[in-house]
Amino acid sequence: MFNRDMAGPTRFEEYSEKYKDLFFMTRRDGILEVRMHTHGGPLQFDWMAQTAYGNVGQMLAVTLRMR
């Protein structure tokens, strides 16, 4: 039998947990807030942050298209 959880885009809860070390993400009343950080302080932009930025941006775009 087909398992819908194995296919399709990543859910907000999953990617917000996966990237919590670089992004604070909250969703309330249909509004998504995304803030970048380094250990809770100002963002120190480096290669890891740049890669994560692209990945999260892509996931957010897919999530918004699905609505």
PyMOL commands that set and color helices and strands:
alter all, ss='L'
color gray80, all
select helices_A, chain A and resi 4-6+12-18+47-66
alter helices_A, ss='H'
color red, helices_A
select strands_A, chain A and resi 23-28+31-36
alter strands_A, ss='S'
color yellow, strands_A
deselect
rebuild
show_as cartoon
